[in-house]
Amino acid sequence: MAPLDPHSFTDSHHPLTTDISLSLYLDFPCATIHGVAFFILKSPHVGQLSFDTRSLSIHQVLSPITLSPLPFSLSSSPDPIKGTQLSISLPDDDVLNSFFIVFSTSPSSSALQWLSPPQTFNKKHPFVYTQCQCIHARSIFPCQDTPAARIRYSALLNVPRELSAVMSARHVDRRSPVSGEGHSHLLPGGFNSLWCSETRVVEEFQMNQTIPPYLFAFAVGELGFREVGPRTWVYSEAVNSVLDAAAKEFAGTEEMIRQGEKLFGDYDWERFDLLVLPPSFPYGGMENPRMVFLTPTVIKGDASGAQVVAHELAHSWTGNLITNMNNEHFWLNEGFTTYAERRIVEAVQGEDRAILNTGIGWKGLNEEMERFKDNLEFTKLKNNQEGVDPDDVYSEVPYEKGFQFLWRIERQIGRPAFDEFIKKYIATFKFKSIDTHTFLKFLKANVPGIEKEIDLVLWTEGTGIPPDAYEPVSNLYTKIVSLANEFKLGRMPREDEVADWRGQEWELYLENLPKVIEASQVLALDERYRLSESKDYEVKVAFLQLAIMSQCRNFYGEVEKTLKEVGRMKYLRPLYRALVQGKGKEEEKILAKRVFSEARECYHPIARGVVESIFAKHL
């Protein structure tokens, strides 16, 4: 076997899947999906073919010609990272490039979160959504779960009639079920007969552009929407207050799309719709094409949450059009997208906003160097992830060090030349998956002599932060950092100095304070500015982290409340880590374990795994 990806059983000698057609019956009471998938390979194949699965039941593999069973086997014990290998034997007497797999998910699927009505906004109906990045599509359907395998897909989702569905695909139709449609007649366990129940409805979707499997996405619940632009509807559960707040926060989306097109070329995905998910969603946003998923924590009331939308929009060019070959080259997705996001923010919200964004990122990058000081491999842009769970080493390094690398190239050759380079890069590699070597080869071919001006090997393969990385500079940025430095001398900012501050200014200020201060200083800071009550979670969590590190226990009730009301890993990681890291914090460790035991079922499976890994390291 010649692995294509350290996180996949896919064999580089085997043909990759090009098209998948899915018929899925969603069984909410059992938190299970029963499905049939029809696969088309790039070329006919004889012999063994390897697929990725995790927590799936494989009922049958069938010939598309005769519907006779094809031999298959599952590895005897699951790999803790990759899951279970599905090996299919394709016959040599009837050379095939297609086949059916009949399967069922399990309630423990790492990609799916099934929410009961009390866990949703409207408290009336259940809800389910997916999160497939980095390697979780395999827990929804068997596949070659690597970004190297770009696929087109179609899907029929059979759901309760009172619910509706959205996907990272074009919506074709909503209709009453039809007997035998799609591949529903092959469903396991009698679900083929349940397909046409009067209590069910079918939602049909089609994705005709090739995407990596991690961008497969759907959500099902009682959904409503607001139109905010010619290419954008904002969806959420049908709760007017949430829909109205989201529509207001993201009203400027079309202008961001237009600015993105000026910078990076045509927007190729037709729609740019947004779905605000329940609070358990583990990320700030997920760039699913045509249907970006968002956490409700980005609705801040001042349009600053649109910066997350700018990031997910930027992925429409860098990440979705051009994709990293595997997670060892993740910076090609996130470094480029962070750069593109800041260019869009600069064009729409001004240079000061973009520089504040960069400054927060710079501080975060330096903190990641401390986090990985005993494992410097993960301070590299191109790193070795053999035997490593990508969720465990997820960090700001590919985002911020990747951004710094591209910013360094821009400074070297000038912005106009770099803009032309990026447009050519996107046009050359769109709808392809590439690695770092391919990018560097393209860079050197199109910017002759660049390797003599910038140490490309140091930037991509070296540890730490290169000496020619650059801390941002602006009057506002410098003022905020200076005020944070003055706090160390005992002076809090005056109210007139912070009167115009929004969330980003406070976040940058808090990030630049000492990690540990006197408990009395924490109390004084909150008494004056009420940071523990901030509606902006970036500010609130930065303050609560400071309170924990300073062992100011007055705020532990607010820490508990925050950990129980949101599931975004950006907030869970620092708060749980602050509670359990270090010696002499028995009260904090007891609090962390109790809160997690009470909140864990409200977290997405990916988030649960991340918190458990923090506990495993520090408890």
Number of C-alpha atoms within 10 A of each C-alpha: 10 10 12 19 20 19 24 25 26 27 18 13 11 20 17 21 19 17 19 19 19 23 26 27 25 23 14 17 9 10 18 19 24 25 28 27 27 21 22 21 18 14 14 14 19 16 12 16 21 22 20 27 29 28 19 23 17 20 16 19 23 21 18 15 10 7 12 11 14 16 14 18 12 17 11 8 9 14 12 11 16 21 22 24 23 22 18 20 16 24 15 10 7 12 13 18 17 21 20 23 24 22 22 25 24 18 16 16 23 24 23 28 24 22 22 17 14 11 19 19 17 17 11 13 17 19 25 20 23 25 27 23 22 21 27 25 29 28 26 27 28 26 25 26 29 27 27 23 22 23 24 20 22 21 22 25 26 29 23 19 15 12 15 20 22 23 28 23 26 19 16 13 12 16 13 17 22 13 15 14 13 19 20 27 16 21 26 18 11 10 18 18 14 17 26 19 15 11 13 19 23 26 20 23 22 18 22 14 15 17 28 27 25 21 27 23 25 19 23 21 24 19 20 17 22 17 13 20 17 10 15 21 20 24 25 25 23 15 14 14 9 19 21 13 16 28 23 16 20 26 17 16 25 16 14 23 21 16 18 25 16 13 17 23 16 14 18 14 19 12 16 25 23 30 26 23 23 23 22 24 28 25 20 21 22 26 24 28 30 24 27 23 31 26 22 23 21 23 24 19 14 13 18 19 20 22 21 19 25 23 23 28 28 30 25 23 28 27 28 25 24 24 29 24 22 22 24 23 23 26 29 28 24 27 26 26 25 29 22 25 26 25 20 27 24 17 17 19 17 13 15 16 21 20 20 23 23 22 23 20 23 21 15 16 23 16 15 18 19 13 14 16 14 9 11 15 17 24 26 23 28 25 19 14 18 11 12 14 17 18 16 13 13 13 18 21 29 26 22 27 28 27 25 28 23 19 19 17 19 16 10 14 14 12 13 9 13 18 14 12 19 18 15 16 18 17 16 12 16 17 19 21 22 18 19 19 12 11 14 16 11 15 19 13 11 13 15 9 11 17 13 8 10 15 13 17 11 15 24 22 15 18 19 23 19 15 8 12 15 14 12 16 13 12 8 14 21 14 13 23 19 13 19 21 17 14 18 12 9 9 11 17 15 10 11 8 12 13 8 8 13 13 19 18 21 20 23 23 22 23 22 18 17 14 13 14 17 13 18 11 16 22 16 13 16 15 11 12 12 13 21 22 13 15 14 23 22 20 24 24 25 21 25 23 25 23 26 26 22 19 21 18 15 13 19 17 10 16 25 17 12 18 21 19 14 22 26 22 21 16 21 22 14 15 23 25 20 22 24 24 17 13 8 9 16 12 12 19 22 12 19 22 17 13 17 19 10 10 17 19 14 22 26 26 19 24 24 20 16 18 20 16 14 17 17 9 10 13 12
